[in-house]
Amino acid sequence: MRSIRHALLAVGTAAVVAATAGCSGGDSGTAAGDAGKLVLSTFPFGVEEFTEAVLDPFTAKTGIEVEVETGSNADRLSQLQVAGDKAGADVVLISDYYAALGQKDNLFQRVPADRVPNLGQIAAFAKDGAYWGPAYSYQLNGIVYSTEAMNAEAASTWDVFAGAHKGKVALPDISVTAGQLMISGVAASYGSGPYDVDTAFTKLGGWKPGVLQFYSSSTEVTNLLTQGEIVAADTLNGFATNLIADGEKIAWTPPATGRYMATNRAMVSTHAGNADNAYAFIDYLLSVEAQTKSAELVGDLPVNPGATVPATLTAVVGDIAKDPVAAGYTALDPTQLVPTRKDWVDRFAREVTGA
């Protein structure tokens, strides 16, 4: 795991630190705290952009030095499990499924609403009570497609993967975020609901002969599209942002039915040594200022309705960014996913990709 030290930019802001960070006490984790420090565990991509958009301004406002650790969802969760009360991370930015796994093992604590005033400003779906920390961004599942091969109406039906473009489509593996969202979209569209995986696996297994590749990274699917090897793929909206901005003859559309989204959560470690600073950071992360800059520089869809969504994102998702729930998107229930995950992964390999 890579560690990056984010420089202290405002050493002369002791008064602000006192106001936002408070004093480390019994409710601030089991480790000794540091009034001027925060350890942030986050994704390995977009760190420079996130630093410019969020970390630098946060430090400038509070004087709190942010130390960044990066790694995959799975690796960082494993480190928390192994380290126990010696875990160094205060705030963990992590995908919703892994946040739910960490909660099951009591690796995270509930973020108190009275310590994070901006919780009152964010969208209701971002405050889902199933999670102990708020969402700070979200990702929409849909279909990215070649505008030379089809229009949005044709791309928006799941039938686009059912043989009309045999050998020229790609689908996500269950190991990536889009994979579970796709499975639930197919389950809801053809079966009894988003967790009817019997129906979904039957459908996907039937489509498999016409699928060129079940991908496991954004690089794979973008290369397949730009090289003309595929004309459509089920993907997250973020996969299309750079392609569209670069002028590729590519577009993204939500499915006509079975619309699901994933969230990235801001979680506080159970053993956070700097929990007061963690609450101050999450509060800033949810602010209009941080949400706007993160959307602009990182490409994160904001959960604060007051944030400005840049043209690079609206070029992909349009008005959905204003209110994904109103557009028919819902998040999946972690209590349905966590207990069944291993079985579904095994079945996907056996009944879909191995069919």
C-alpha positions, 0 to 999 in steps of 0.5 A: 500500500502506497503512502503519500504525505499531504503537506500542511498548508496552514500552520497558523490556523490553530483557532480553526483547528480548535473549532473544527477538530476539537479535543481528542477524547474518549469518543474519538477512537481508542488510539491517541489522537493528534489535533493537527492530523488525519489519516485518509485511506482512499482509492489508488486512482485520481489522488492528485486530482482529489488532493487539488479538489478536496485535500488542499482546500481542507488543509487550508481551511483547518490546518489539519494535515492529511496523510493519504494511504491508497489501495483497492477496496479489498486490500484496504479492508483486509488491512483494517481486519488484520491491524485491529486496534492498530489500524492507522486510518481515520477516514476510509473512502470505499465502495458501498459493498465493502463498506457493508462488509466492514460494518459486519465486522465492526471495522467502522463506527457510525458517523454522528449527525450532530458532528457533520452538519452537512449531512443535512444538505445531501440527498436522501439516498446518500444518507441510507441508514443501512450504512454507517457513513454517508455517500459522497459520490455515486456511479450509475450503471448503463450502456456505453455504445457506438453512435455509428452502430446504434441510437440511444433507444436501441442501446437502452434495451437489455436486448442489445446483448441478446444477439443483435450484435453477436460477438460485438458486445462486452459485459462486466464480470461480477468482480467489478462494481458494474457486474452486480448492478448489471445482474440486478438490472437484468433480474429486475427487468426479466424476473421478480426483482433485483435479487432474482439471480436465478433469472439473471444468471439464466439470461446472462448465460444465454447471452454468453455466446454473443459476448466478446468479453466479460471485462474486469477493468475500465481499460479493457472496455474503453480499449475494446470500444475505441478499437472498434471491437465492440459496439456496446457494453454495460458500464458505469457512467464514468467509463464514458466521460473521457471518451465523450470529452475526447470526441469519440463517437461514443455515448452512454445511456441508462437502461430503459428498465433495471436502473441501479447505482453504486455509492462511494461511502465516507466511513470512520474507522472504529479505532480512529485516533483522530475521529474529531478530525475525521468528522470535520473532514467528512463535513467538508467533503459533503460541502457544496464547495468540495462537491463542486470541485470534486465533480469538476476535477475528479469526475465524481457525481455529487450528492449535495444538490447545491453543487454545480455539475460540470458539462463533462458529466452532464454530457454523459448523464444529462439531467440524471445528475440533478436527481438520480432517484427521480430518474429511476435509479436506486441503490441495492440493499447491502443486507441482501448482498453481503450474505449471498455474495460468495454463492453468487460469485461462484454461480456467476463463474459456473453458470454465466462466464463458464457456460 
